Amino acid sequence: MLRAALRSRPADSPVFLHKGETVRAGALTRTAAGGRVALRLDDPLALARAILALDGVAERVLLLPSLPDDIIAALMAQAGIDRLIRSESENIPGDGEVETDWILATSGTTGTPKLVRHSLASLTRLTRLAGPDRGGGPRWGLLYDLTRFAGLQVFLQALLGGTPLILTDGRDPLPQRVAELAAAGCTALSATPTLWRKLLMTPGAETLPLRQVTLGGEIVDSAILAALRERYPAARITHVYASTEAGAAFSVTDGAVGFPAFYLAEPPKGVALAIREGRLFVRNTLVDPAYLGGERRFADAQGYVDTGDSVILSGDRVYFAGREDGCINVGGNKVHPEEVEAVLLSHPQVALARVAARRNPITGQIVTADIVPATPPADPAALRKSIEAHCAGRLEPFKRPALIRLVEDLNIGASGKLARSGSGA
């Protein structure tokens, strides 16, 4: 359990670092009331403390991201929650030793999120365990929301790895968060490829002495791998494939896009992979096969989860093409926005790109692109022509953007992924 890992540390060992405050192991010994508890705490330090306090004491903990009150109420009813904690002061002293279920909400962009039950075993499947911090281990920074699967992964890696965790607040501007990471000596960081691109554009990010760079949540392309290698030459670069439903499936550290084809025959650490109808399926027996509070299963009879990710097997490598449900239909031809974005991002003057569909009376849909230039262009029209020429040599005609718009920035969602909802017309 998490508290057992905490007790193994010296009392003066730093556990959390946040805005100049250091919380040491000796200060994190209190417990909390049992039962079924939902946590809705905006302050990352308060949330981190509450997670530690409830582990092994509460039967079930629902981690709630920022959601409307009516959706929170619906999710609490679905999970059978007894009480909602919105303030750290609400934690009531208690005692107990139970196996806590961790309930996470999916990160869908529409409707009410679904709930998936995890155990500590499923959450820590890829975690590297180590002894108490002796100053030589990685010092992880947290950019993800702690209520999300990816954020909890970083939290657990730092805690069970015996190293301090630098907490940043997602409500703060990215330059401020980067400055806090640098000031606290962050040497390990995990983010989506889109968030990494934003970091590379943020002043001060070049000062981070990173030894571990982790990517996940979106397709990793050659452009971002090359940019990260150039910016952080001393860092080990790891691509993690995980989702709320599939759990932590596998990681890739060979510096290439996609993953080795032998993973299909030799399951990485026991998680089986399969390709069916061009999509990746994952079987992780540590994760419950059905959404909580309902009868709908997300795993099939053999325990495989359809990830919805289209993949291509080519030689000894499996490459990600994009989300199956995000395809653009151009005159009957299927276009993955991610494929077009990868080509756009390989242009030296493109920092960020988002591809979307626009309705068209002739072809049904056309491809459009929003581009954030790497530097403000002196001649926007010339940049558009350069991007069009770049695409012409790399994409089939129906995949090329019919409309290119230059914008100042692109939004990311709470999960750190590129915000796509409403990007088309």
C-alpha positions as CSV (number, residue, x, y, z in Angstrom):
1,M,0.0,0.0,0.0
2,L,1.0,3.6,-0.4
3,R,1.3,4.3,3.3
4,A,3.7,1.4,3.6
5,A,5.9,2.9,1.0
6,L,5.7,6.2,2.9
7,R,6.6,4.6,6.2
8,S,9.8,3.2,4.5
9,R,11.1,6.7,4.1
10,P,13.0,8.7,6.7
11,A,10.8,11.2,8.4
12,D,12.7,14.1,6.9
13,S,12.6,12.7,3.4
14,P,10.8,15.2,1.0
15,V,7.7,13.8,-0.6
16,F,5.9,16.7,-2.2
17,L,7.3,20.1,-3.4
18,H,4.7,22.8,-4.2
19,K,5.2,26.6,-4.6
20,G,8.2,26.7,-2.2
21,E,6.6,24.4,0.4
22,T,8.2,21.0,1.2
23,V,6.1,18.3,2.7
24,R,8.1,15.5,4.4
25,A,7.3,11.9,5.1
26,G,6.9,12.5,8.8
27,A,4.1,14.9,8.2
28,L,2.0,12.4,6.2
29,T,1.1,9.9,8.8
30,R,-2.5,10.7,9.5
31,T,-5.3,8.5,8.2
32,A,-8.9,9.3,7.1
33,A,-12.4,8.0,7.5
34,G,-13.3,4.8,5.7
35,G,-16.2,4.1,3.4
36,R,-16.6,5.3,-0.1
37,V,-15.2,8.7,-0.7
38,A,-15.1,11.1,-3.7
39,L,-12.3,13.7,-3.9
40,R,-12.9,17.0,-5.6
41,L,-10.0,19.2,-4.6
42,D,-8.5,21.9,-6.8
43,D,-5.3,22.4,-4.9
44,P,-2.8,19.7,-6.0
45,L,-1.1,19.5,-2.7
46,A,-4.3,19.0,-0.8
47,L,-5.3,16.3,-3.3
48,A,-2.0,14.5,-3.0
49,R,-2.3,14.5,0.8
50,A,-5.9,13.2,0.6
51,I,-4.9,10.3,-1.7
52,L,-2.2,9.2,0.7
53,A,-4.5,9.6,3.7
54,L,-7.3,7.5,2.2
55,D,-5.2,4.6,0.7
56,G,-5.8,1.4,2.7
57,V,-8.5,3.1,4.8
58,A,-11.3,4.0,2.3
59,E,-12.9,1.1,0.6
60,R,-13.3,3.1,-2.6
61,V,-11.9,6.5,-3.8
62,L,-13.4,8.3,-6.7
63,L,-11.0,10.9,-8.2
64,L,-13.1,13.7,-9.7
65,P,-11.7,16.2,-12.3
66,S,-13.3,19.6,-12.7
67,L,-16.9,18.8,-13.7
68,P,-20.4,20.4,-13.3
69,D,-22.2,19.6,-10.1
70,D,-24.9,17.6,-11.8
71,I,-22.4,15.3,-13.4
72,I,-20.5,15.0,-10.1
73,A,-23.7,13.9,-8.5
74,A,-24.4,11.4,-11.2
75,L,-20.9,9.9,-11.0
76,M,-21.1,9.6,-7.2
77,A,-24.4,7.8,-7.4
78,Q,-23.0,5.5,-10.1
79,A,-20.0,4.6,-7.9
80,G,-22.0,4.3,-4.7
81,I,-20.1,7.1,-3.0
82,D,-20.9,7.9,0.7
83,R,-19.4,11.4,0.9
84,L,-17.8,14.1,-1.2
85,I,-14.6,15.8,0.1
86,R,-14.1,19.3,-1.3
87,S,-11.7,20.6,1.3
88,E,-8.6,19.0,3.0
89,S,-10.0,20.0,6.4
90,E,-12.9,17.6,5.8
91,N,-10.7,14.5,6.3
92,I,-11.8,12.8,9.5
93,P,-9.3,10.7,11.6
94,G,-10.0,7.0,11.2
95,D,-8.3,3.7,11.0
96,G,-8.3,0.5,8.9
97,E,-6.5,-1.8,6.5
98,V,-8.4,-2.5,3.3
99,E,-7.6,-2.9,-0.3
100,T,-8.7,0.5,-1.8
101,D,-10.4,0.6,-5.2
102,W,-9.4,3.7,-7.2
103,I,-12.2,4.9,-9.5
104,L,-11.1,7.1,-12.5
105,A,-13.3,8.9,-14.9
106,T,-12.7,8.5,-18.7
107,S,-11.5,11.7,-20.5
108,G,-14.2,11.8,-23.2
109,T,-15.1,15.2,-24.5
110,T,-18.9,14.8,-24.6
111,G,-21.5,13.5,-22.3
112,T,-21.0,12.1,-18.8
113,P,-17.7,10.4,-18.3
114,K,-17.6,6.7,-17.6
115,L,-16.0,5.2,-14.5
116,V,-13.3,2.5,-14.4
117,R,-12.2,0.7,-11.3
118,H,-8.5,0.2,-10.7
119,S,-6.5,-1.5,-8.0
120,L,-3.0,-0.4,-6.8
121,A,-1.7,-3.4,-8.8
122,S,-3.2,-2.2,-12.1
123,L,-2.0,1.4,-11.5
124,T,1.6,0.4,-10.6
125,R,2.1,-2.2,-13.3
126,L,4.9,-0.2,-15.0
127,T,6.1,1.6,-11.9
128,R,9.8,1.3,-11.1
129,L,10.2,0.5,-7.4
130,A,13.2,1.8,-5.5
131,G,14.3,2.6,-2.0
132,P,14.1,5.9,-0.2
133,D,15.5,8.9,-2.0
134,R,19.2,9.3,-1.5
135,G,19.5,12.3,-3.8
136,G,20.4,10.2,-6.9
137,G,17.0,9.3,-8.2
138,P,14.9,11.3,-10.7
139,R,12.9,14.2,-9.3
140,W,9.5,14.0,-11.0
141,G,7.4,17.0,-12.0
142,L,3.7,16.8,-12.4
143,L,2.0,18.6,-15.3
144,Y,-1.0,16.2,-15.6
145,D,-4.2,16.5,-13.6
146,L,-3.7,14.2,-10.6
147,T,-7.3,12.9,-11.0
148,R,-6.4,11.5,-14.5
149,F,-4.8,8.2,-15.1
150,A,-1.6,9.7,-16.5
151,G,-1.3,12.1,-13.5
152,L,-1.8,9.2,-11.0
153,Q,0.9,7.3,-12.8
154,V,3.4,10.1,-12.2
155,F,2.3,10.4,-8.6
156,L,2.8,6.7,-7.9
157,Q,6.1,6.6,-9.8
158,A,7.5,9.3,-7.5
159,L,6.0,7.9,-4.3
160,L,6.9,4.3,-4.8
161,G,10.2,5.2,-6.4
162,G,11.2,7.0,-3.2
163,T,11.7,10.4,-4.9
164,P,10.1,13.8,-4.3
165,L,7.2,14.9,-6.5
166,I,7.1,18.5,-7.7
167,L,3.4,19.5,-7.9
168,T,2.3,22.3,-10.2
169,D,-1.2,23.8,-10.5
170,G,-2.9,23.4,-13.8
171,R,-4.7,26.7,-13.3
172,D,-1.4,28.6,-13.5
173,P,0.1,29.7,-16.8
174,L,2.6,27.3,-18.3
175,P,5.6,29.6,-18.0
176,Q,5.0,29.8,-14.3
177,R,4.7,26.1,-14.0
178,V,7.9,25.6,-15.9
179,A,9.7,28.1,-13.6
180,E,8.5,26.2,-10.6
181,L,9.8,22.9,-12.0
182,A,13.2,24.4,-12.8
183,A,13.5,26.0,-9.3
184,A,12.7,22.7,-7.6
185,G,15.3,20.8,-9.7
186,C,12.9,18.7,-11.8
187,T,14.8,16.0,-13.7
188,A,11.9,13.8,-14.9
189,L,8.8,14.9,-16.7
190,S,5.8,13.3,-18.4
191,A,3.5,15.0,-20.9
192,T,1.5,14.4,-24.1
193,P,3.2,15.2,-27.4
194,T,1.1,18.3,-27.7
195,L,2.0,19.5,-24.3
196,W,5.7,18.8,-25.0
197,R,5.5,20.9,-28.1
198,K,4.1,23.7,-26.0
199,L,6.8,23.2,-23.4
200,L,9.5,23.5,-26.1
201,M,8.0,26.9,-27.0
202,T,8.0,28.1,-23.4
203,P,10.8,30.2,-22.2
204,G,12.7,28.5,-19.4
205,A,12.0,25.0,-20.5
206,E,15.5,24.8,-21.9
207,T,16.9,25.1,-18.4
208,L,15.3,21.9,-17.1
209,P,18.0,19.4,-16.4
210,L,15.9,16.5,-17.6
211,R,17.2,12.9,-17.4
212,Q,13.8,11.3,-18.1
213,V,11.4,12.4,-20.8
214,T,8.1,10.5,-21.0
215,L,5.4,10.9,-23.7
216,G,1.9,9.4,-23.8
217,G,-1.8,10.0,-24.6
218,E,-1.3,10.9,-28.3
219,I,0.6,9.5,-31.3
220,V,4.4,10.1,-31.0
221,D,5.9,11.2,-34.3
222,S,9.4,11.6,-35.5
223,A,9.3,15.4,-35.3
224,I,8.7,15.5,-31.5
225,L,11.2,12.8,-30.8
226,A,13.9,14.7,-32.8
227,A,13.0,17.9,-31.0
228,L,13.2,16.4,-27.6
229,R,16.5,14.6,-28.3
230,E,18.0,17.9,-29.5
231,R,16.7,19.9,-26.5
232,Y,17.4,17.3,-23.8
233,P,20.4,15.2,-25.1
234,A,21.1,13.6,-21.7
235,A,17.5,12.4,-21.2
236,R,16.1,8.9,-21.7
237,I,13.0,9.2,-23.9
238,T,10.1,6.8,-23.1
239,H,6.8,6.5,-25.0
240,V,4.1,4.9,-22.7
241,Y,0.9,3.5,-24.1
242,A,-1.9,3.6,-21.6
243,S,-5.6,4.5,-21.2
244,T,-8.1,4.5,-18.4
245,E,-9.8,1.3,-19.7
246,A,-6.7,-0.6,-20.8
247,G,-4.4,0.6,-18.0
248,A,-0.7,0.8,-18.5
249,A,-0.1,-1.4,-21.4
250,F,3.5,-1.0,-22.6
251,S,6.4,1.3,-23.0
252,V,8.9,1.9,-25.8
253,T,12.5,3.2,-25.3
254,D,14.2,2.5,-28.6
255,G,13.8,6.0,-30.0
256,A,11.6,5.1,-32.9
257,V,7.9,5.8,-33.6
258,G,5.3,3.0,-33.1
259,F,6.3,-0.1,-31.2
260,P,8.1,-3.4,-32.1
261,A,6.0,-6.0,-33.8
262,F,7.3,-8.7,-31.6
263,Y,5.2,-7.2,-28.8
264,L,2.2,-8.9,-30.6
265,A,3.8,-12.4,-30.0
266,E,5.6,-11.7,-26.7
267,P,3.2,-9.7,-24.5
268,P,5.2,-6.9,-22.7
269,K,5.0,-7.8,-19.0
270,G,1.9,-9.9,-19.4
271,V,-0.3,-7.5,-21.3
272,A,-1.4,-9.1,-24.5
273,L,-1.7,-7.1,-27.8
274,A,-3.6,-7.9,-31.0
275,I,-4.5,-6.2,-34.2
276,R,-8.1,-6.8,-35.4
277,E,-9.6,-5.0,-38.4
278,G,-6.8,-2.5,-38.4
279,R,-7.3,-1.5,-34.7
280,L,-5.2,-2.2,-31.6
281,F,-6.7,-4.5,-28.9
282,V,-5.2,-4.8,-25.4
283,R,-5.8,-7.4,-22.7
284,N,-4.9,-6.4,-19.2
285,T,-6.2,-8.8,-16.7
286,L,-5.5,-6.4,-13.8
287,V,-8.3,-4.0,-14.9
288,D,-12.0,-4.6,-14.5
289,P,-13.6,-5.4,-17.9
290,A,-16.8,-3.3,-17.4
291,Y,-17.6,0.3,-16.5
292,L,-18.6,0.8,-12.9
293,G,-22.3,1.2,-12.1
294,G,-23.5,-0.4,-15.3
295,E,-23.6,-3.6,-17.2
296,R,-21.7,-2.3,-20.2
297,R,-18.4,-4.1,-20.8
298,F,-15.6,-2.4,-22.6
299,A,-13.6,-5.7,-22.9
300,D,-14.8,-8.6,-25.1
301,A,-15.3,-12.2,-24.0
302,Q,-11.5,-12.9,-24.2
303,G,-10.8,-9.8,-22.1
304,Y,-9.5,-7.6,-25.0
305,V,-10.2,-3.9,-25.1
306,D,-10.8,-2.2,-28.4
307,T,-8.6,0.9,-28.0
308,G,-10.1,2.6,-31.0
309,D,-6.5,3.3,-32.3
310,S,-5.9,2.4,-35.9
311,V,-2.5,0.8,-36.5
312,I,-0.5,-0.4,-39.4
313,L,1.8,-3.5,-39.3
314,S,4.8,-2.8,-41.5
315,G,7.8,-5.2,-41.3
316,D,9.0,-5.4,-37.8
317,R,7.1,-2.3,-36.6
318,V,3.6,-1.4,-35.7
319,Y,2.7,2.3,-36.4
320,F,-0.2,4.3,-35.1
321,A,-2.4,5.9,-37.8
322,G,-4.9,7.8,-35.7
323,R,-8.2,7.4,-33.9
324,E,-10.8,5.3,-35.8
325,D,-13.6,7.5,-34.7
326,G,-11.9,10.7,-35.8
327,C,-11.5,10.0,-39.5
328,I,-12.4,12.6,-42.1
329,N,-14.4,11.3,-45.1
330,V,-13.2,13.1,-48.3
331,G,-15.3,11.8,-51.2
332,G,-15.3,8.3,-49.7
333,N,-11.6,8.4,-48.8
334,K,-10.7,8.0,-45.1
335,V,-8.2,10.6,-43.7
336,H,-6.7,10.3,-40.2
337,P,-6.1,13.9,-38.9
338,E,-3.1,12.6,-37.0
339,E,-1.4,11.5,-40.3
340,V,-1.8,15.0,-41.8
341,E,-0.7,16.6,-38.6
342,A,2.5,14.6,-38.5
343,V,3.4,15.8,-42.0
344,L,2.6,19.4,-41.1
345,L,4.7,19.2,-37.9
346,S,7.6,18.0,-39.9
347,H,7.7,21.4,-41.6
348,P,10.4,23.5,-39.9
349,Q,8.2,26.5,-39.5
350,V,5.3,24.7,-37.9
351,A,5.2,24.5,-34.1
352,L,1.7,23.2,-33.5
353,A,-1.0,21.8,-35.9
354,R,-4.6,20.7,-35.7
355,V,-6.4,19.1,-38.6
356,A,-10.2,19.0,-38.7
357,A,-13.1,18.4,-41.2
358,R,-15.2,21.0,-42.9
359,R,-18.4,20.2,-44.6
360,N,-18.3,20.4,-48.4
361,P,-21.3,20.0,-50.8
362,I,-19.2,18.0,-53.4
363,T,-16.9,15.7,-51.4
364,G,-18.9,15.6,-48.1
365,Q,-15.9,16.9,-46.1
366,I,-12.6,18.6,-46.8
367,V,-9.4,18.7,-44.7
368,T,-8.6,22.0,-42.9
369,A,-5.6,22.8,-40.8
370,D,-4.9,25.3,-38.0
371,I,-1.2,26.1,-37.7
372,V,0.8,27.8,-35.0
373,P,4.0,29.1,-36.7
374,A,7.3,28.5,-35.0
375,T,8.0,32.2,-35.3
376,P,5.7,35.0,-36.5
377,P,5.9,35.0,-40.3
378,A,7.0,38.1,-42.1
379,D,4.9,36.9,-45.1
380,P,1.9,34.7,-44.0
381,A,0.9,34.0,-47.6
382,A,4.4,32.7,-48.4
383,L,4.3,30.5,-45.3
384,R,1.0,29.0,-46.4
385,K,2.4,28.3,-49.9
386,S,5.5,26.7,-48.3
387,I,3.3,24.4,-46.2
388,E,1.1,23.5,-49.2
389,A,4.3,22.5,-51.2
390,H,5.5,20.5,-48.2
391,C,2.3,18.6,-48.1
392,A,2.1,18.1,-51.8
393,G,5.3,16.0,-51.8
394,R,4.2,13.8,-48.8
395,L,0.4,13.4,-48.9
396,E,-2.1,12.1,-51.4
397,P,-4.3,14.9,-52.9
398,F,-7.4,14.1,-50.9
399,K,-5.4,14.2,-47.6
400,R,-3.9,17.7,-48.2
401,P,-5.4,20.6,-46.3
402,A,-7.8,22.6,-48.6
403,L,-7.7,25.4,-46.1
404,I,-4.7,26.5,-43.9
405,R,-5.3,29.0,-41.2
406,L,-2.5,30.6,-39.1
407,V,-3.4,31.0,-35.5
408,E,-1.6,32.2,-32.3
409,D,-2.2,29.1,-30.2
410,L,-4.1,25.8,-30.0
411,N,-5.9,24.8,-26.8
412,I,-5.3,21.6,-24.9
413,G,-7.9,19.7,-22.8
414,A,-7.7,18.7,-19.2
415,S,-6.0,15.5,-20.2
416,G,-3.2,17.4,-21.9
417,K,-4.3,16.3,-25.3
418,L,-5.0,18.6,-28.3
419,A,-8.5,19.9,-28.0
420,R,-10.4,18.8,-31.1
421,S,-14.0,19.4,-30.1
422,G,-15.4,22.3,-32.2
423,S,-12.3,22.6,-34.3
424,G,-14.2,21.8,-37.5
425,A,-17.1,23.5,-39.2
